[in-house]
Amino acid sequence: LVCISCLLLFATWRSISQNQKQPPGPIALPIIGNLLQLDPWNLPESLKKLSEKYGPVFTVHLGPQKVVVLYGYDVVKEALIDQADDFSGRGILPLLRKLFQGTGIVTSNGETWKQLRRFALTTLRDFGMGKKSIEERIQEEAHFLVERIRNTHGRTWTLCLL
């Protein structure tokens, strides 16, 4: 019991000392964070109450995950327009991190994402994306597909895309 108490006390002390660099927010409990202070059925109202107490930028812990909340139009506008480069990253989902190791257009961030996006757009343009010719080819293929479906006369069929 003493060991568990010391462990919980250490975890709380560590989170408080780390919060000196983070926006203010309610003190989080170990493991569950601030989940007891948030109403899952009315989350916007819970965040509004916390923003009234801690200001428009504050930190909450959803379980062990730290989340910085921007509450209000002016704060969000400043973050997304005035400081867009600082806020352009994506959140990290553990399953996607394990599957893709931070590679790919959807799961990467920063300079890696910029390079992959540039490569993908260049490659798609080389294949005709954004040009009138590809639109005509897609419409032609869609027309052939519709005709093929009409010719089945209600029979089941299998579509195989290679």
JOFENRA-V387497 format. One record per backbone hydrogen bond with DSSP energy under -1.0 kcal/mol. CO is the residue of the C=O (numbers start at 0). NH is the residue of the N-H. E is the energy in kcal/mol with one decimal. If there is no record, write none. Layout:
BEGIN
co={CO:CO}
nh={NH:NH}
e={E:E}
END
This chain:
BEGIN
co={0:1:2:3:4:5:6:7:8:9:10:11:12:13:14:17:23:28:29:31:31:32:33:38:41:42:43:44:45:46:47:48:49:50:55:57:59:60:60:61:64:66:68:71:72:73:74:75:76:77:82:92:93:94:95:96:99:103:109:110:111:112:113:114:115:116:117:118:119:120:121:122:123:124:127:130:131:132:133:134:135:136:137:138:139:140:141:142:143:144:145:146:148:149:151}
nh={4:5:6:7:8:9:10:11:12:13:14:15:16:17:18:20:58:32:31:34:62:28:36:41:45:46:47:48:49:50:51:52:53:54:70:68:66:33:62:64:61:59:57:75:76:77:78:79:80:82:86:96:97:98:99:100:102:107:113:114:115:116:117:118:119:120:121:122:123:124:125:126:128:127:130:134:135:136:137:138:139:140:141:142:143:144:145:146:147:148:149:150:151:152:154}
e={-2.3:-2.5:-2.4:-2.5:-2.5:-2.6:-2.4:-2.3:-2.5:-2.7:-2.1:-2.1:-2.5:-2.0:-1.3:-1.4:-2.2:-2.0:-2.4:-1.7:-1.2:-1.9:-1.3:-1.1:-1.7:-2.6:-2.0:-2.1:-1.9:-2.3:-1.8:-1.3:-3.1:-1.8:-3.2:-3.4:-3.1:-3.5:-1.0:-1.5:-2.6:-2.8:-1.8:-2.1:-2.8:-2.2:-2.2:-2.8:-2.4:-1.7:-1.2:-2.6:-2.3:-2.4:-2.7:-1.9:-1.9:-1.5:-1.9:-2.4:-2.4:-2.7:-2.4:-2.3:-2.6:-2.7:-2.2:-2.6:-2.6:-2.3:-2.1:-1.5:-2.8:-1.4:-1.9:-1.1:-1.9:-1.9:-2.5:-2.4:-2.3:-2.5:-2.6:-2.2:-2.2:-2.3:-2.4:-2.3:-2.2:-2.2:-2.4:-1.9:-1.1:-1.1:-1.6}
END
